[in-house]
Amino acid sequence: MKANPKVYLSCPMSGRSQSEIREAFGNCRASAMRRLRAMGVDTGAVEVIDPSAFQGKRDWYGWMMYDLRQLRNCDIIVMGLGWSRSRGCRVEKEMAEAAGLTLFFE
């Protein structure tokens, strides 16, 4: 494990309110930090990519292309609760596996 890994958070967003999205990504981030601390990683040196914070107007496909460009520079992907019911999360997981990223599950 790199001393300062880059972590991508993958949580369902479609059909959720902004408060539900914030809560889901907050829980996913907390889960990732707990796991990294347990592995002895200094979480202060961890860069977290949170797609819920991305701004701009794009359709689903545009967002996925943007998200996947961010994901390819990461070391770890954390799959948030409900990921298996989200088409976007499943695509992110498949791409992460193909790229050899470490997978964590919330």
QUIGI-V323359 format. One record per residue. RES is the residue in one small letter. PHI is phi in whole degrees, 0 to 359 (* if undefined). PSI is psi in degrees with one decimal (none if undefined). Layout:
BEGIN
res=RES phi=PHI psi=PSI
res=RES phi=PHI psi=PSI
END
This chain:
BEGIN
res=m phi=* psi=131.5
res=k phi=298 psi=150.9
res=a phi=295 psi=-32.1
res=n phi=230 psi=73.0
res=p phi=291 psi=154.4
res=k phi=256 psi=123.7
res=v phi=246 psi=130.6
res=y phi=254 psi=130.0
res=l phi=262 psi=128.4
res=s phi=239 psi=108.1
res=c phi=225 psi=148.4
res=p phi=297 psi=139.4
res=m phi=236 psi=-35.7
res=s phi=302 psi=133.0
res=g phi=80 psi=5.7
res=r phi=251 psi=151.5
res=s phi=284 psi=164.1
res=q phi=301 psi=-37.9
res=s phi=291 psi=-37.7
res=e phi=295 psi=-39.3
res=i phi=295 psi=-47.1
res=r phi=302 psi=-43.6
res=e phi=296 psi=-45.3
res=a phi=299 psi=-46.6
res=f phi=290 psi=-33.8
res=g phi=296 psi=-43.8
res=n phi=295 psi=-40.4
res=c phi=296 psi=-43.7
res=r phi=299 psi=-46.1
res=a phi=298 psi=-41.6
res=s phi=298 psi=-44.3
res=a phi=298 psi=-43.6
res=m phi=294 psi=-40.4
res=r phi=300 psi=-45.8
res=r phi=294 psi=-42.5
res=l phi=295 psi=-42.0
res=r phi=300 psi=-41.6
res=a phi=297 psi=-24.7
res=m phi=271 psi=0.1
res=g phi=86 psi=13.9
res=v phi=275 psi=134.9
res=d phi=287 psi=104.0
res=t phi=291 psi=-12.9
res=g phi=291 psi=-19.6
res=a phi=261 psi=5.5
res=v phi=270 psi=130.8
res=e phi=263 psi=129.0
res=v phi=248 psi=127.5
res=i phi=261 psi=115.1
res=d phi=245 psi=99.4
res=p phi=301 psi=-21.6
res=s phi=292 psi=-16.2
res=a phi=269 psi=-7.6
res=f phi=293 psi=141.9
res=q phi=245 psi=157.4
res=g phi=127 psi=171.6
res=k phi=251 psi=113.9
res=r phi=216 psi=156.6
res=d phi=277 psi=179.0
res=w phi=304 psi=-46.8
res=y phi=299 psi=-43.7
res=g phi=299 psi=-41.7
res=w phi=295 psi=-41.9
res=m phi=297 psi=-41.1
res=m phi=298 psi=-43.0
res=y phi=296 psi=-47.0
res=d phi=300 psi=-43.8
res=l phi=293 psi=-31.3
res=r phi=295 psi=-36.8
res=q phi=290 psi=-42.3
res=l phi=299 psi=-36.8
res=r phi=295 psi=-15.0
res=n phi=262 psi=8.0
res=c phi=260 psi=165.0
res=d phi=254 psi=-28.4
res=i phi=225 psi=141.7
res=i phi=240 psi=135.5
res=v phi=249 psi=119.3
res=m phi=270 psi=113.9
res=g phi=284 psi=166.9
res=l phi=305 psi=136.3
res=g phi=85 psi=4.5
res=w phi=304 psi=-35.9
res=s phi=290 psi=-15.4
res=r phi=264 psi=3.4
res=s phi=249 psi=121.9
res=r phi=301 psi=-43.3
res=g phi=298 psi=-43.9
res=c phi=295 psi=-38.7
res=r phi=295 psi=-39.0
res=v phi=296 psi=-45.8
res=e phi=300 psi=-42.7
res=k phi=297 psi=-45.6
res=e phi=299 psi=-42.9
res=m phi=293 psi=-39.5
res=a phi=296 psi=-41.9
res=e phi=296 psi=-42.8
res=a phi=298 psi=-33.0
res=a phi=274 psi=-6.1
res=g phi=81 psi=21.0
res=l phi=290 psi=154.3
res=t phi=284 psi=134.6
res=l phi=253 psi=131.6
res=f phi=243 psi=148.5
res=f phi=239 psi=130.9
res=e phi=295 psi=none
END
